[in-house]
Amino acid sequence: MKTLKLIGTVFALTLALPAIAADVGAGQKIAEATCAACHGAQGNKPAIPGAPRLAGQHEDYLLKALNDYKSGARKNGVMAPMAANLSKQDMQNVAAYFAAQPDGLVLKK
């Protein structure tokens, strides 16, 4: 019985750990090569009208958005092909990079 409890505890702890550790440096390289053309190098100064600020956005939100663009659950003619070329690790890295950027999201008063 103790062995079964131990196995259950280990399994629960394993589920609580992130599946993929993010590499902010790798995310920066992808962002500078791919995302900067529209969102700006750090995601805080969009280069084209209508492109959202990504700097300071929540990492989980960015990751979900990228996954949804890739799967087709979220429709956008520009973002779908961008996300299609990213692996799960790439998306995790890019999301972590933009989430770590300062001067991001602001509230308008």
N, CA, C and O atoms as a MOPAC input file, in Angstrom:
PM7 MOZYME 1SCF
protein

 N      0.82000 1    -1.19200 1     0.00000 1
 C      0.00000 1     0.00000 1     0.00000 1
 C      0.86200 1     1.25400 1     0.00000 1
 O      0.54800 1     2.22900 1    -0.68300 1
 N      1.96400 1     1.22900 1     0.77600 1
 C      2.85500 1     2.38100 1     0.82800 1
 C      3.48100 1     2.63000 1    -0.54700 1
 O      3.66700 1     3.77700 1    -0.95400 1
 N      3.79900 1     1.55500 1    -1.24800 1
 C      4.38500 1     1.69100 1    -2.58500 1
 C      3.40300 1     2.35700 1    -3.53300 1
 O      3.79900 1     3.18900 1    -4.34900 1
 N      2.15400 1     2.00900 1    -3.43800 1
 C      1.11500 1     2.59500 1    -4.29000 1
 C      0.96600 1     4.08800 1    -3.99600 1
 O      0.81600 1     4.88600 1    -4.92200 1
 N      1.00400 1     4.47100 1    -2.72900 1
 C      0.93400 1     5.88800 1    -2.35300 1
 C      2.14700 1     6.63700 1    -2.89000 1
 O      2.01600 1     7.74900 1    -3.40000 1
 N      3.31500 1     6.03900 1    -2.77800 1
 C      4.53600 1     6.66500 1    -3.27100 1
 C      4.46900 1     6.87200 1    -4.77900 1
 O      4.83700 1     7.93500 1    -5.28000 1
 N      4.00500 1     5.86800 1    -5.49400 1
 C      3.87100 1     5.98400 1    -6.94900 1
 C      2.88500 1     7.09000 1    -7.30000 1
 O      3.13300 1     7.87700 1    -8.21300 1
 N      1.76900 1     7.15500 1    -6.58200 1
 C      0.77200 1     8.20100 1    -6.81700 1
 C      1.33800 1     9.58300 1    -6.55100 1
 O      1.06800 1    10.51500 1    -7.30800 1
 N      2.11300 1     9.73100 1    -5.49500 1
 C      2.72300 1    11.01700 1    -5.16500 1
 C      3.73100 1    11.43600 1    -6.22400 1
 O      3.73600 1    12.59100 1    -6.65100 1
 N      4.57400 1    10.52300 1    -6.64800 1
 C      5.56300 1    10.82300 1    -7.68700 1
 C      4.86300 1    11.21900 1    -8.97700 1
 O      5.28300 1    12.16300 1    -9.64500 1
 N      3.81500 1    10.51800 1    -9.33000 1
 C      3.05900 1    10.82800 1   -10.54500 1
 C      2.45400 1    12.22400 1   -10.45000 1
 O      2.53000 1    12.99200 1   -11.41000 1
 N      1.86100 1    12.56300 1    -9.31800 1
 C      1.25500 1    13.88500 1    -9.13500 1
 C      2.30000 1    14.98600 1    -9.22000 1
 O      2.05100 1    16.02900 1    -9.82400 1
 N      3.45300 1    14.77100 1    -8.62900 1
 C      4.52500 1    15.76700 1    -8.69500 1
 C      5.04500 1    15.92700 1   -10.11300 1
 O      5.37800 1    17.03600 1   -10.53200 1
 N      5.11700 1    14.84900 1   -10.84300 1
 C      5.56700 1    14.90400 1   -12.22700 1
 C      4.61400 1    15.74900 1   -13.06400 1
 O      5.06100 1    16.51600 1   -13.91800 1
 N      3.32300 1    15.62200 1   -12.83700 1
 C      2.34300 1    16.41400 1   -13.57700 1
 C      2.44500 1    17.89500 1   -13.24400 1
 O      2.12700 1    18.74600 1   -14.07600 1
 N      2.88400 1    18.20000 1   -12.03800 1
 C      2.98400 1    19.59000 1   -11.61200 1
 C      4.19000 1    20.29900 1   -12.21900 1
 O      4.21200 1    21.52900 1   -12.27600 1
 N      5.17800 1    19.56000 1   -12.66500 1
 C      6.36900 1    20.17000 1   -13.24200 1
 C      6.11300 1    20.59000 1   -14.67900 1
 O      5.36200 1    19.92300 1   -15.39100 1
 N      6.73200 1    21.69900 1   -15.12500 1
 C      6.55300 1    22.09000 1   -16.51400 1
 C      7.09900 1    21.02100 1   -17.45200 1
 O      8.15000 1    20.43600 1   -17.19000 1
 N      6.39100 1    20.77100 1   -18.53300 1
 C      6.80500 1    19.73500 1   -19.47800 1
 C      8.07000 1    20.14000 1   -20.21400 1
 O      8.92200 1    19.30200 1   -20.50600 1
 N      8.18900 1    21.41900 1   -20.51000 1
 C      9.32500 1    21.91100 1   -21.28300 1
 C      9.85300 1    23.15500 1   -20.58700 1
 O      9.09800 1    24.09100 1   -20.32600 1
 N     11.13900 1    23.16900 1   -20.28800 1
 C     11.73300 1    24.36200 1   -19.70300 1
 C     12.00600 1    25.37100 1   -20.81200 1
 O     12.54600 1    25.01800 1   -21.86000 1
 N     11.63500 1    26.62000 1   -20.57900 1
 C     11.81700 1    27.66200 1   -21.58400 1
 C     13.25300 1    28.17500 1   -21.58600 1
 O     13.90200 1    28.25200 1   -20.54300 1
 N     13.72700 1    28.51700 1   -22.75400 1
 C     15.05300 1    29.11000 1   -22.94600 1
 C     14.82700 1    30.50800 1   -23.52300 1
 O     14.58100 1    30.66600 1   -24.71900 1
 N     14.91400 1    31.52100 1   -22.65100 1
 C     14.64400 1    32.90300 1   -23.05700 1
 C     15.61300 1    33.35600 1   -24.14800 1
 O     15.21500 1    34.07700 1   -25.06400 1
 N     16.87300 1    32.94400 1   -24.06400 1
 C     17.86300 1    33.31600 1   -25.08700 1
 C     17.50300 1    32.77100 1   -26.46200 1
 O     17.64400 1    33.46600 1   -27.46800 1
 N     17.03900 1    31.52700 1   -26.50400 1
 C     16.60400 1    30.94100 1   -27.77400 1
 C     15.36300 1    31.66100 1   -28.28100 1
 O     15.21100 1    31.88300 1   -29.48200 1
 N     14.46800 1    32.02800 1   -27.34700 1
 C     13.27600 1    32.78000 1   -27.72600 1
 C     13.61200 1    34.13300 1   -28.30700 1
 O     12.95300 1    34.60100 1   -29.23600 1
 N     14.63700 1    34.76300 1   -27.76200 1
 C     15.07400 1    36.06400 1   -28.27700 1
 C     15.55600 1    35.94600 1   -29.71800 1
 O     15.23900 1    36.79300 1   -30.55300 1
 N     16.31100 1    34.91000 1   -30.00600 1
 C     16.81300 1    34.71700 1   -31.37500 1
 C     15.66200 1    34.55000 1   -32.36500 1
 O     15.68700 1    35.12400 1   -33.45300 1
 N     14.66400 1    33.77400 1   -31.99100 1
 C     13.50100 1    33.57300 1   -32.86300 1
 C     12.73500 1    34.87900 1   -33.01000 1
 O     12.32800 1    35.25000 1   -34.11100 1
 N     12.54100 1    35.57200 1   -31.89200 1
 C     11.79000 1    36.83500 1   -31.92200 1
 C     12.47700 1    37.86100 1   -32.81200 1
 O     11.81500 1    38.54700 1   -33.59000 1
 N     13.78400 1    37.97000 1   -32.70800 1
 C     14.51800 1    38.94800 1   -33.52000 1
 C     14.49300 1    38.58700 1   -34.99400 1
 O     14.46000 1    39.47000 1   -35.85100 1
 N     14.50800 1    37.29900 1   -35.29600 1
 C     14.53700 1    36.86300 1   -36.69500 1
 C     13.14900 1    36.84000 1   -37.33600 1
 O     13.02400 1    37.05200 1   -38.54200 1
 N     12.12900 1    36.59000 1   -36.55700 1
 C     10.80000 1    36.35700 1   -37.11800 1
 C      9.75100 1    37.36500 1   -36.66700 1
 O      8.99600 1    37.88400 1   -37.49000 1
 N      9.69900 1    37.64000 1   -35.39700 1
 C      8.59500 1    38.42600 1   -34.82800 1
 C      8.81900 1    39.93700 1   -34.89800 1
 O      7.86300 1    40.71100 1   -34.95300 1
 N     10.09000 1    40.34900 1   -34.89600 1
 C     10.41800 1    41.77700 1   -34.81900 1
 C      9.87400 1    42.58800 1   -35.98400 1
 O      9.58900 1    43.77400 1   -35.82300 1
 N      9.72500 1    41.98100 1   -37.14300 1
 C      9.25100 1    42.72700 1   -38.31700 1
 C      7.89100 1    43.36000 1   -38.06700 1
 O      7.60000 1    44.42800 1   -38.60500 1
 N      7.05700 1    42.71900 1   -37.26200 1
 C      5.71800 1    43.26100 1   -36.97400 1
 C      5.59200 1    43.79900 1   -35.54900 1
 O      4.99100 1    44.85100 1   -35.33200 1
 N      6.16100 1    43.07400 1   -34.57300 1
 C      5.94900 1    43.39800 1   -33.16500 1
 C      7.07000 1    44.21700 1   -32.53700 1
 O      6.95100 1    44.62300 1   -31.38100 1
 N      8.16400 1    44.47200 1   -33.27300 1
 C      9.31900 1    45.15600 1   -32.70800 1
 C     10.25500 1    44.15300 1   -32.05900 1
 O      9.83000 1    43.06500 1   -31.67100 1
 N     11.52100 1    44.50900 1   -31.93900 1
 C     12.54100 1    43.57600 1   -31.45600 1
 C     12.23800 1    43.01500 1   -30.07400 1
 O     12.46300 1    41.83100 1   -29.82400 1
 N     11.72500 1    43.85800 1   -29.17000 1
 C     11.41500 1    43.38400 1   -27.82700 1
 C      9.91300 1    43.23200 1   -27.61200 1
 O      9.46100 1    42.94500 1   -26.50300 1
 N      9.15300 1    43.42300 1   -28.67100 1
 C      7.70700 1    43.25600 1   -28.56500 1
 C      6.98900 1    44.42200 1   -27.93100 1
 O      5.79600 1    44.33300 1   -27.64000 1
 N      7.70600 1    45.53300 1   -27.70800 1
 C      7.06700 1    46.66700 1   -27.04400 1
 C      6.81500 1    47.86300 1   -27.95600 1
 O      6.23500 1    48.85900 1   -27.52300 1
 N      7.24000 1    47.77700 1   -29.20400 1
 C      7.00400 1    48.85900 1   -30.16300 1
 C      6.64100 1    48.23900 1   -31.51200 1
 O      7.50300 1    48.05600 1   -32.37200 1
 N      5.36200 1    47.92000 1   -31.68800 1
 C      4.95600 1    47.30800 1   -32.95200 1
 C      5.38500 1    48.13700 1   -34.14800 1
 O      5.24900 1    49.36100 1   -34.16000 1
 N      5.90400 1    47.45200 1   -35.15000 1
 C      6.43300 1    48.11200 1   -36.33600 1
 C      5.36200 1    48.37900 1   -37.38700 1
 O      5.57000 1    49.19300 1   -38.28700 1
 N      4.23400 1    47.71300 1   -37.28400 1
 C      3.15000 1    47.94700 1   -38.23600 1
 C      1.85500 1    48.21700 1   -37.46700 1
 O      1.66200 1    47.68400 1   -36.37500 1
 N      0.97400 1    49.03500 1   -38.02600 1
 C     -0.29000 1    49.32200 1   -37.33900 1
 C     -1.11000 1    48.04000 1   -37.12600 1
 O     -1.20300 1    47.18200 1   -38.00300 1
 N     -1.68000 1    47.95100 1   -35.96300 1
 C     -2.52900 1    46.80000 1   -35.64700 1
 C     -1.81100 1    45.62300 1   -35.01600 1
 O     -2.46000 1    44.73000 1   -34.47100 1
 N     -0.49100 1    45.59900 1   -35.07600 1
 C      0.25600 1    44.50800 1   -34.44000 1
 C      0.26800 1    44.76300 1   -32.92900 1
 O      0.60600 1    45.86500 1   -32.49800 1
 N     -0.08900 1    43.78100 1   -32.13300 1
 C     -0.14900 1    44.00300 1   -30.68600 1
 C      1.22000 1    44.03900 1   -30.02600 1
 O      2.19900 1    43.49700 1   -30.53900 1
 N      1.25600 1    44.69200 1   -28.88000 1
 C      2.44400 1    44.66200 1   -28.02400 1
 C      2.49300 1    43.29600 1   -27.36600 1
 O      1.49600 1    42.83300 1   -26.81200 1
 N      3.62700 1    42.66100 1   -27.42300 1
 C      3.78700 1    41.34700 1   -26.79200 1
 C      4.60200 1    41.42100 1   -25.51400 1
 O      4.49100 1    40.53900 1   -24.66200 1
 N      5.41500 1    42.45000 1   -25.36500 1
 C      6.27000 1    42.58600 1   -24.18800 1
 C      5.42800 1    42.64700 1   -22.92200 1
 O      4.45800 1    43.39900 1   -22.83700 1
 N      5.81500 1    41.84900 1   -21.95000 1
 C      5.14100 1    41.85500 1   -20.66800 1
 C      3.82900 1    41.08200 1   -20.63500 1
 O      3.19700 1    40.97300 1   -19.58400 1
 N      3.42000 1    40.54900 1   -21.77100 1
 C      2.19100 1    39.75300 1   -21.80900 1
 C      2.41900 1    38.46300 1   -21.01400 1
 O      3.55500 1    38.00500 1   -20.88700 1
 N      1.37600 1    37.89600 1   -20.49600 1
 C      1.50400 1    36.66200 1   -19.71800 1
 C      1.99700 1    35.52100 1   -20.61700 1
 O      1.50300 1    35.31200 1   -21.72600 1
 N      2.97500 1    34.80400 1   -20.10100 1
 C      3.58800 1    33.71400 1   -20.87200 1
 C      2.57000 1    32.65600 1   -21.29100 1
 O      2.58900 1    32.18500 1   -22.42800 1
 N      1.69200 1    32.28900 1   -20.37900 1
 C      0.70900 1    31.25700 1   -20.71400 1
 C     -0.26100 1    31.72600 1   -21.79300 1
 O     -0.69700 1    30.92600 1   -22.62100 1
 N     -0.59700 1    32.99900 1   -21.79400 1
 C     -1.46600 1    33.55600 1   -22.83300 1
 C     -0.77300 1    33.49700 1   -24.19500 1
 O     -1.36600 1    33.07100 1   -25.18600 1
 N      0.48700 1    33.92900 1   -24.23200 1
 C      1.24100 1    33.91500 1   -25.49700 1
 C      1.38200 1    32.49200 1   -26.02900 1
 O      1.23300 1    32.25300 1   -27.22800 1
 N      1.66600 1    31.56500 1   -25.14600 1
 C      1.83100 1    30.17400 1   -25.55700 1
 C      0.51800 1    29.61100 1   -26.10300 1
 O      0.51600 1    28.91100 1   -27.11600 1
 N     -0.58900 1    29.91200 1   -25.44100 1
 C     -1.89000 1    29.45100 1   -25.93100 1
 C     -2.20400 1    30.07100 1   -27.28300 1
 O     -2.68500 1    29.37900 1   -28.18100 1
 N     -1.94000 1    31.36100 1   -27.44300 1
 C     -2.20700 1    32.02500 1   -28.72000 1
 C     -1.40200 1    31.37700 1   -29.84300 1
 O     -1.94200 1    31.11100 1   -30.91700 1
 N     -0.12500 1    31.12400 1   -29.60600 1
 C      0.70700 1    30.49100 1   -30.63900 1
 C      0.20000 1    29.09200 1   -30.97500 1
 O      0.11600 1    28.72000 1   -32.14500 1
 N     -0.13500 1    28.32400 1   -29.94900 1
 C     -0.67900 1    26.98400 1   -30.19100 1
 C     -1.98300 1    27.04900 1   -30.98300 1
 O     -2.21500 1    26.24200 1   -31.88300 1
 N     -2.82600 1    28.01100 1   -30.64000 1
 C     -4.10700 1    28.15100 1   -31.34000 1
 C     -3.91500 1    28.59300 1   -32.78900 1
 O     -4.63800 1    28.12900 1   -33.67100 1
 N     -2.96500 1    29.47100 1   -33.04600 1
 C     -2.67200 1    29.85500 1   -34.43800 1
 C     -2.18500 1    28.64000 1   -35.22100 1
 O     -2.58700 1    28.41600 1   -36.36200 1
 N     -1.31600 1    27.86800 1   -34.59000 1
 C     -0.75600 1    26.69700 1   -35.26800 1
 C     -1.81100 1    25.63400 1   -35.55900 1
 O     -1.79400 1    25.01200 1   -36.62100 1
 N     -2.73100 1    25.42600 1   -34.61400 1
 C     -3.75900 1    24.38900 1   -34.78300 1
 C     -4.92200 1    24.85000 1   -35.66000 1
 O     -5.69700 1    24.03300 1   -36.15800 1
 N     -5.03500 1    26.15400 1   -35.84200 1
 C     -6.15900 1    26.69000 1   -36.61000 1
 C     -7.34000 1    27.08000 1   -35.74200 1
 O     -8.34300 1    27.57800 1   -36.25300 1
 N     -7.24000 1    26.86000 1   -34.42900 1
 C     -8.31800 1    27.24000 1   -33.51300 1
 C     -8.48700 1    28.75900 1   -33.47100 1
 O     -9.57700 1    29.26600 1   -33.20400 1
 N     -7.41800 1    29.46100 1   -33.73100 1
 C     -7.44800 1    30.92900 1   -33.80400 1
 C     -7.04400 1    31.29900 1   -35.21600 1
 O     -5.99900 1    30.86500 1   -35.70000 1
 N     -7.85200 1    32.08700 1   -35.86900 1
 C     -7.64400 1    32.40400 1   -37.28400 1
 C     -6.96000 1    33.75500 1   -37.45800 1
 O     -7.41600 1    34.76900 1   -36.92800 1
 N     -5.86900 1    33.75400 1   -38.20200 1
 C     -5.19800 1    34.98600 1   -38.59700 1
 C     -4.27400 1    34.62900 1   -39.75800 1
 O     -3.39800 1    33.77600 1   -39.62100 1
 N     -4.47200 1    35.28000 1   -40.88700 1
 C     -3.71400 1    34.97000 1   -42.09000 1
 C     -2.22300 1    35.25600 1   -41.98800 1
 O     -1.43000 1    34.67400 1   -42.72900 1
 N     -1.83500 1    36.14400 1   -41.08200 1
 C     -0.41100 1    36.45900 1   -40.90100 1
 C      0.21000 1    35.51800 1   -39.87500 1
 O      1.28400 1    34.96300 1   -40.10300 1
 N     -0.46500 1    35.34400 1   -38.75300 1
 C      0.11900 1    34.56500 1   -37.66000 1
 C      0.10200 1    33.05600 1   -37.89300 1
 O      0.99800 1    32.35700 1   -37.42100 1
 N     -0.88400 1    32.54600 1   -38.60100 1
 C     -0.96400 1    31.09400 1   -38.80800 1
 C      0.29900 1    30.53700 1   -39.45500 1
 O      0.84200 1    29.55100 1   -38.95700 1
 N      0.79100 1    31.13100 1   -40.55000 1
 C      2.02200 1    30.57000 1   -41.13400 1
 C      3.26400 1    30.80000 1   -40.26700 1
 O      4.21000 1    30.01300 1   -40.31400 1
 N      3.25900 1    31.86600 1   -39.48400 1
 C      4.39700 1    32.10500 1   -38.57600 1
 C      4.44900 1    31.00800 1   -37.51100 1
 O      5.50900 1    30.44100 1   -37.24400 1
 N      3.30500 1    30.71600 1   -36.91100 1
 C      3.24600 1    29.70000 1   -35.86600 1
 C      3.46300 1    28.30200 1   -36.43100 1
 O      3.99200 1    27.42900 1   -35.74200 1
 N      3.06100 1    28.08400 1   -37.67700 1
 C      3.19400 1    26.75400 1   -38.28800 1
 C      4.64000 1    26.29600 1   -38.33200 1
 O      4.91100 1    25.09500 1   -38.30400 1
 N      5.57200 1    27.23900 1   -38.40100 1
 C      6.99600 1    26.90600 1   -38.49600 1
 C      7.67100 1    26.73100 1   -37.14000 1
 O      8.86000 1    26.41500 1   -37.08000 1
 N      6.93300 1    26.93200 1   -36.05400 1
 C      7.52000 1    26.84100 1   -34.71800 1
 C      7.22800 1    25.48500 1   -34.07800 1
 O      6.11700 1    24.96400 1   -34.17000 1
 N      8.23700 1    24.93200 1   -33.43500 1
 C      8.04000 1    23.71100 1   -32.65200 1
 C      7.42600 1    24.09300 1   -31.30400 1
 O      7.33600 1    25.27500 1   -30.97200 1
 N      7.00400 1    23.09400 1   -30.53100 1
 C      6.47600 1    23.37600 1   -29.18900 1
 C      7.53300 1    24.07400 1   -28.33800 1
 O      7.22500 1    25.00600 1   -27.59500 1
 N      8.76500 1    23.62400 1   -28.45100 1
 C      9.85200 1    24.25000 1   -27.69100 1
 C     10.06100 1    25.68700 1   -28.14300 1
 O     10.24700 1    26.57400 1   -27.31000 1
 N     10.03200 1    25.93300 1   -29.45700 1
 C     10.16800 1    27.29600 1   -29.97600 1
 C      9.08300 1    28.20400 1   -29.40200 1
 O      9.36400 1    29.32300 1   -28.97200 1
 N      7.84900 1    27.71800 1   -29.40000 1
 C      6.73800 1    28.52800 1   -28.89000 1
 C      6.92100 1    28.83000 1   -27.40700 1
 O      6.66500 1    29.94900 1   -26.96100 1
 N      7.36300 1    27.83800 1   -26.64900 1
 C      7.62300 1    28.04200 1   -25.22400 1
 C      8.70400 1    29.10100 1   -25.03100 1
 O      8.57700 1    29.97600 1   -24.17400 1
 N      9.76100 1    29.02100 1   -25.82600 1
 C     10.87400 1    29.96300 1   -25.71500 1
 C     10.45700 1    31.37800 1   -26.07600 1
 O     10.80800 1    32.32600 1   -25.37300 1
 N      9.71200 1    31.53200 1   -27.16000 1
 C      9.26200 1    32.85700 1   -27.60300 1
 C      8.31800 1    33.46000 1   -26.56600 1
 O      8.42500 1    34.64200 1   -26.24000 1
 N      7.40800 1    32.66400 1   -26.05500 1
 C      6.47300 1    33.14900 1   -25.03600 1
 C      7.22200 1    33.61900 1   -23.79300 1
 O      6.89300 1    34.66200 1   -23.22700 1
 N      8.21900 1    32.86100 1   -23.37000 1
 C      9.01500 1    33.23800 1   -22.19800 1
 C      9.80000 1    34.51200 1   -22.46100 1
 O      9.90800 1    35.36600 1   -21.58100 1
 N     10.34900 1    34.64900 1   -23.66800 1
 C     11.11100 1    35.84800 1   -24.01400 1
 C     10.23500 1    37.09800 1   -23.93800 1
 O     10.59300 1    38.06700 1   -23.26800 1
 N      9.10000 1    37.08000 1   -24.61400 1
 C      8.24700 1    38.26500 1   -24.62000 1
 C      7.68600 1    38.56000 1   -23.23400 1
 O      7.56100 1    39.72600 1   -22.86000 1
 N      7.35100 1    37.54200 1   -22.47600 1
 C      6.83000 1    37.74000 1   -21.12000 1
 C      7.86900 1    38.41400 1   -20.22000 1
 O      7.50600 1    39.13500 1   -19.29100 1
 N      9.14500 1    38.18400 1   -20.48700 1
 C     10.21800 1    38.73200 1   -19.65900 1
 C     10.60700 1    40.16500 1   -20.02600 1
 O     11.42600 1    40.77000 1   -19.33400 1
 N     10.04400 1    40.71300 1   -21.08600 1
 C     10.44300 1    42.04400 1   -21.54600 1
 C      9.79200 1    43.14700 1   -20.72500 1
 O      8.61300 1    43.06500 1   -20.38200 1
 N     10.57800 1    44.19100 1   -20.41100 1
 C     10.02700 1    45.33700 1   -19.67600 1
 C      9.26700 1    46.27400 1   -20.62000 1
 O      9.25100 1    46.07800 1   -21.83500 1
 N      8.65500 1    47.27400 1   -20.04400 1
 C      7.95600 1    48.30600 1   -20.82300 1
 C      6.92500 1    47.70500 1   -21.75300 1
 O      6.80800 1    48.11000 1   -22.90900 1
 N      6.19500 1    46.75800 1   -21.25900 1
 C      5.22000 1    46.06900 1   -22.07500 1
 C      3.82000 1    46.59700 1   -21.91000 1
 O      3.51400 1    47.72600 1   -22.29300 1
 N      2.98600 1    45.78300 1   -21.34700 1
 C      1.57700 1    46.11000 1   -21.23400 1
 C      1.37400 1    47.33200 1   -20.34900 1
 O      2.00600 1    47.47600 1   -19.30300 1
 N      0.48600 1    48.19900 1   -20.78900 1
 C      0.16200 1    49.40400 1   -20.02400 1
 C     -1.34400 1    49.58100 1   -19.99100 1
 O     -2.05900 1    49.11600 1   -20.87900 1
 N     -1.80800 1    50.24900 1   -18.96900 1
 C     -3.21900 1    50.59400 1   -18.87700 1
 C     -3.38600 1    52.04200 1   -19.29800 1
 O     -2.68000 1    52.91800 1   -18.79800 1
 N     -4.30100 1    52.30100 1   -20.20100 1
 C     -4.58500 1    53.67300 1   -20.59700 1
 C     -5.49200 1    54.29200 1   -19.55900 1
 O     -6.46800 1    53.68300 1   -19.12100 1
 N     -5.15900 1    55.50800 1   -19.17000 1
 C     -5.97300 1    56.21100 1   -18.15600 1
 C     -6.81300 1    57.27300 1   -18.81100 1
 O     -7.56400 1    57.97300 1   -18.13100 1

